[in-house]
Amino acid sequence: MNPRVSSILTINGGSSSLRFAIYEPGEPSQKSLSGTVDRIGLSGTTLMFDTADGKHSTLTLTASDHTSVAVFLIG
């Protein structure tokens, strides 16, 4: 049986945005992904993220509230 690999998700919410990062456990922990979701609850909600190797991506989302964004990130 292989041990399950876990990651740590951090979330910081603002009035219409959410910032997040994913860390891989270890000593020290390593950030593998970070980004923001802007304009939550408004038209043109945007997810922008950067990977540890420097790749940047942007997606358009439909997100009515912070809970729907958190569910999207966790899922």
Buried (B, 14 or more C-beta within 10 A) or exposed (E): EEEEEEEEEEBEBEEEBBBBBBBBEEEEEEBBBBBBBBBBEEEEBBBEBBBEEEEEEEEEBEBEEBEBBBEBBEE
